[in-house]
Amino acid sequence: MMRPMKLLIFGLGYAGRAIAKAAHAQGYEVLATSRGNTTPQPGVTLIPFTGAHQAIAAATHIIATAAPDEAGDPVLALYTGAIRTAPNLAWMGYLSTTGVYGDAQGGWVDETTPPNPGSARTRRRVRAEADWASLARPLAIFRLAGIYGPGRSMLDDLRAGQGRHVVKPGHMFGRIHRDDIAQAVLTAMGQGVTGIFNGADDEPAAPSDVVQEAARLLGIAAPPPVAFAEAVQLMSPMARSFWAENRKVSSKKTKERLGISWKHPTFREGLRAILAEQGDEG
């Protein structure tokens, strides 16, 4: 008789919710930690972040989505020992960022590229990846590009009057739809595979292209273009750090290893799917 599959998700945020929904649909018993302000989700049992010892002991699978802070990874700060000795744990997944690759001056990086973090934020990520690996349990690390989806896309920004049309010739960004994150994580979890996986769609694109496509789909005029040299003056430090690095991220090895194709291989399919989903919800 197969033992029940029990997934514990640390952090039920935007990506965590998509993973939880997909896992529940595949028959996992899903628990997720909450710090008290998390909206309940069908099929997910919420538990306090500071009271997860019993859930860790019962879990067959763990996903960590929380970003590290100056003190390190918040999950490992509380639960290193419990996770290292968890009796039923078969697999762990950690959601990281493609930011760990640093600046490639517009060149390509892939799953074999050594990390080269260029900011304190991404150096913390590299340390967190190493700390999770040090637990010596089966671990898959998912390095994710810019996450988007319903409620978190240029379509939503334009509707809210907050979309900006920043132009920096030759500068590309990677992005990944939340449903493709869930697909990759659930596939890796089901196969029990470990190692480094990239989550970035098949076409790195200039932000200007995304703005113009989103405006076209909405049937509105795109915001007037603003040169990066002007726009950067009003950016937050975090936004400036994103624009300071230019790389194109390949997920070819990830897709081949998992035997998948992205549901939304470029931002065009992703934006159309978001518009269709929001139309259905409306």
C-alpha positions as CSV (number, residue, x, y, z in Angstrom):
1,M,0.0,0.0,0.0
2,M,1.4,3.4,-1.0
3,R,2.0,5.8,1.9
4,P,0.1,9.1,1.6
5,M,2.0,11.9,0.0
6,K,2.2,14.9,2.3
7,L,3.6,18.2,1.1
8,L,4.6,21.0,3.4
9,I,5.0,24.4,1.8
10,F,6.9,27.0,3.7
11,G,5.4,30.3,2.4
12,L,2.0,30.3,0.7
13,G,2.8,33.3,-1.5
14,Y,2.2,33.8,-5.2
15,A,4.2,30.8,-6.5
16,G,3.4,28.8,-3.4
17,R,-0.3,29.0,-4.1
18,A,0.1,27.8,-7.6
19,I,2.2,24.8,-6.4
20,A,-0.3,24.0,-3.7
21,K,-3.2,24.0,-6.1
22,A,-1.4,21.7,-8.5
23,A,-0.3,19.4,-5.7
24,H,-3.8,19.1,-4.3
25,A,-5.1,18.3,-7.7
26,Q,-2.5,15.4,-7.9
27,G,-3.6,13.9,-4.6
28,Y,-1.1,15.4,-2.2
29,E,-2.2,16.3,1.3
30,V,-1.0,19.9,1.4
31,L,0.0,21.9,4.5
32,A,1.4,25.4,4.4
33,T,2.9,27.7,7.0
34,S,1.3,31.0,7.7
35,R,2.4,34.1,9.7
36,G,-1.2,35.0,10.5
37,N,-2.2,37.1,7.4
38,T,-2.4,34.3,4.8
39,T,-5.7,33.9,2.9
40,P,-7.0,30.3,3.2
41,Q,-6.9,28.2,0.0
42,P,-9.1,25.2,-0.9
43,G,-7.3,21.9,-0.3
44,V,-4.6,23.5,1.9
45,T,-4.3,23.3,5.7
46,L,-2.6,26.4,7.2
47,I,-0.4,26.0,10.2
48,P,1.6,28.6,12.1
49,F,5.1,29.2,10.8
50,T,6.5,28.7,14.3
51,G,4.6,25.5,14.9
52,A,5.7,23.2,12.0
53,H,7.7,20.5,13.8
54,Q,4.9,17.9,13.6
55,A,4.2,18.7,10.0
56,I,7.9,18.3,9.2
57,A,8.0,15.0,10.8
58,A,5.0,13.8,8.8
59,A,6.0,15.4,5.5
60,T,7.1,13.3,2.5
61,H,7.9,16.4,0.5
62,I,8.9,20.0,1.5
63,I,8.9,23.1,-0.7
64,A,10.5,26.3,0.6
65,T,9.5,29.6,-1.0
66,A,10.7,32.2,1.5
67,A,13.5,34.5,0.6
68,P,16.5,34.8,3.0
69,D,17.0,38.0,4.9
70,E,20.2,39.5,6.5
71,A,20.0,36.8,9.2
72,G,19.8,33.9,6.6
73,D,17.1,31.6,5.6
74,P,14.1,31.9,7.9
75,V,13.0,28.3,7.6
76,L,16.5,26.9,8.4
77,A,16.9,29.3,11.3
78,L,14.1,27.4,13.1
79,Y,14.0,23.9,11.6
80,T,17.5,22.8,10.4
81,G,17.6,19.9,12.8
82,A,14.0,18.9,12.3
83,I,14.4,18.8,8.5
84,R,17.7,17.0,8.6
85,T,16.2,14.2,10.7
86,A,12.7,14.1,9.3
87,P,11.8,10.4,9.1
88,N,9.5,10.4,6.1
89,L,11.1,13.0,3.9
90,A,11.7,11.8,0.4
91,W,12.4,15.1,-1.5
92,M,12.8,18.9,-0.9
93,G,12.5,21.8,-3.3
94,Y,13.9,25.3,-2.8
95,L,12.7,28.3,-4.9
96,S,15.6,30.5,-5.7
97,T,16.2,33.1,-8.4
98,T,18.1,33.4,-11.7
99,G,19.6,36.5,-10.1
100,V,22.3,34.2,-8.6
101,Y,23.9,34.1,-12.1
102,G,24.7,37.8,-11.9
103,D,25.5,40.0,-15.0
104,A,26.4,38.1,-18.2
105,Q,26.6,41.3,-20.2
106,G,23.7,40.1,-22.4
107,G,25.0,36.6,-22.8
108,W,23.4,33.2,-22.1
109,V,23.5,31.3,-18.8
110,D,22.1,27.9,-18.1
111,E,21.9,25.3,-15.3
112,T,25.6,24.6,-15.4
113,T,26.7,28.3,-15.2
114,P,28.4,28.9,-11.8
115,P,26.7,31.5,-9.6
116,N,28.1,35.0,-9.8
117,P,25.9,37.1,-7.6
118,G,26.3,40.8,-7.9
119,S,24.2,42.1,-5.0
120,A,23.8,41.5,-1.3
121,R,20.3,40.1,-2.1
122,T,21.6,37.5,-4.5
123,R,24.6,36.6,-2.4
124,R,22.1,35.8,0.4
125,R,20.3,33.5,-2.1
126,V,23.5,31.6,-3.0
127,R,24.2,31.1,0.7
128,A,20.6,29.9,1.3
129,E,21.0,27.4,-1.6
130,A,24.2,26.1,0.0
131,D,22.5,25.9,3.4
132,W,19.7,23.8,2.1
133,A,22.1,21.5,0.3
134,S,24.1,21.1,3.5
135,L,21.1,19.2,5.0
136,A,22.1,16.2,2.9
137,R,18.5,15.4,1.9
138,P,17.3,15.0,-1.7
139,L,17.1,18.6,-3.0
140,A,16.0,20.3,-6.2
141,I,16.8,24.0,-6.5
142,F,14.6,26.0,-8.9
143,R,16.2,29.3,-10.1
144,L,13.3,31.4,-11.3
145,A,13.2,34.4,-13.6
146,G,10.7,37.2,-13.1
147,I,7.4,35.6,-12.0
148,Y,4.2,36.7,-13.6
149,G,0.6,35.5,-14.0
150,P,-3.0,36.6,-13.2
151,G,-3.0,39.6,-10.9
152,R,0.7,40.1,-11.4
153,S,1.4,41.1,-15.0
154,M,1.9,44.1,-17.2
155,L,-1.8,43.8,-18.0
156,D,-2.6,44.5,-14.4
157,D,-0.1,47.3,-14.3
158,L,-1.5,49.0,-17.3
159,R,-5.1,48.7,-16.0
160,A,-4.0,50.3,-12.8
161,G,-2.2,53.1,-14.6
162,Q,1.2,52.0,-13.3
163,G,2.7,50.5,-16.4
164,R,6.0,52.1,-17.4
165,H,7.5,51.9,-20.9
166,V,11.3,51.9,-20.1
167,V,13.6,51.6,-23.1
168,K,17.2,50.3,-22.7
169,P,18.4,48.9,-26.1
170,G,19.9,45.4,-25.9
171,H,18.7,44.8,-22.3
172,M,16.7,41.5,-21.9
173,F,14.8,40.0,-19.0
174,G,13.7,36.5,-18.4
175,R,10.2,35.7,-17.0
176,I,8.2,32.6,-16.1
177,H,4.5,32.1,-15.7
178,R,3.4,30.9,-12.3
179,D,1.7,27.8,-13.8
180,D,5.0,26.8,-15.4
181,I,6.6,27.1,-12.0
182,A,4.0,24.7,-10.6
183,Q,4.4,22.4,-13.6
184,A,8.2,22.1,-13.2
185,V,8.0,21.7,-9.4
186,L,5.3,19.0,-9.5
187,T,7.1,17.1,-12.2
188,A,10.4,17.2,-10.4
189,M,8.7,16.2,-7.2
190,G,6.9,13.3,-8.8
191,Q,10.1,12.1,-10.4
192,G,12.1,12.6,-7.2
193,V,14.9,14.3,-9.3
194,T,17.5,16.6,-7.7
195,G,19.9,19.3,-8.8
196,I,19.6,22.7,-10.4
197,F,16.6,23.6,-12.5
198,N,16.0,26.9,-14.3
199,G,12.6,28.5,-14.6
200,A,12.7,30.9,-17.5
201,D,10.5,30.9,-20.7
202,D,11.9,30.4,-24.1
203,E,12.3,34.0,-25.2
204,P,14.2,36.6,-23.2
205,A,12.6,39.9,-24.1
206,A,13.0,43.6,-23.7
207,P,10.5,45.1,-21.2
208,S,9.4,47.4,-24.0
209,D,8.1,44.5,-26.0
210,V,6.1,43.2,-23.1
211,V,4.5,46.6,-22.5
212,Q,3.5,47.1,-26.1
213,E,2.1,43.6,-26.4
214,A,0.0,44.0,-23.2
215,A,-1.3,47.3,-24.4
216,R,-2.2,45.8,-27.8
217,L,-4.1,43.0,-26.1
218,L,-6.0,45.5,-24.0
219,G,-6.7,47.7,-27.0
220,I,-5.1,50.7,-25.5
221,A,-2.1,52.9,-26.4
222,A,1.1,51.9,-24.7
223,P,2.6,54.5,-22.3
224,P,5.1,56.8,-23.9
225,P,8.6,55.4,-24.0
226,V,11.0,56.7,-21.4
227,A,14.8,56.3,-21.8
228,F,16.4,54.2,-19.1
229,A,18.8,57.1,-18.2
230,E,15.7,59.1,-17.2
231,A,13.7,56.3,-15.7
232,V,16.4,55.1,-13.4
233,Q,16.4,58.3,-11.5
234,L,13.0,57.4,-10.0
235,M,13.7,53.7,-9.5
236,S,13.9,52.0,-6.1
237,P,17.3,50.4,-5.1
238,M,15.9,46.9,-5.8
239,A,14.6,48.0,-9.3
240,R,18.0,49.5,-10.1
241,S,19.7,46.2,-9.1
242,F,17.5,44.3,-11.5
243,W,18.4,46.7,-14.4
244,A,22.1,46.6,-13.5
245,E,22.4,43.0,-14.8
246,N,21.7,41.8,-18.3
247,R,21.5,38.0,-19.0
248,K,19.5,35.6,-21.1
249,V,18.5,32.5,-19.2
250,S,18.2,29.1,-20.8
251,S,15.9,26.4,-19.4
252,K,16.6,23.9,-22.1
253,K,18.4,21.4,-19.8
254,T,15.6,21.7,-17.3
255,K,12.8,20.9,-19.8
256,E,14.8,18.0,-21.3
257,R,15.5,16.5,-17.9
258,L,11.9,16.8,-16.7
259,G,10.4,15.9,-20.1
260,I,8.2,19.0,-20.3
261,S,7.5,22.0,-22.5
262,W,6.4,25.3,-21.0
263,K,2.6,25.9,-21.1
264,H,3.5,29.6,-21.9
265,P,6.8,29.5,-23.9
266,T,6.9,33.3,-24.4
267,F,5.3,36.3,-22.8
268,R,2.8,36.4,-25.7
269,E,1.1,33.1,-24.8
270,G,1.4,34.0,-21.1
271,L,-0.3,37.4,-21.5
272,R,-3.1,35.9,-23.7
273,A,-3.7,33.2,-21.1
274,I,-3.9,35.7,-18.3
275,L,-6.4,37.9,-20.3
276,A,-8.5,34.8,-21.0
277,E,-8.5,33.7,-17.4
278,Q,-9.3,37.1,-16.1
279,G,-12.1,37.4,-18.6
280,D,-13.6,34.1,-17.4
281,E,-13.3,35.2,-13.8
282,G,-15.1,38.5,-14.7
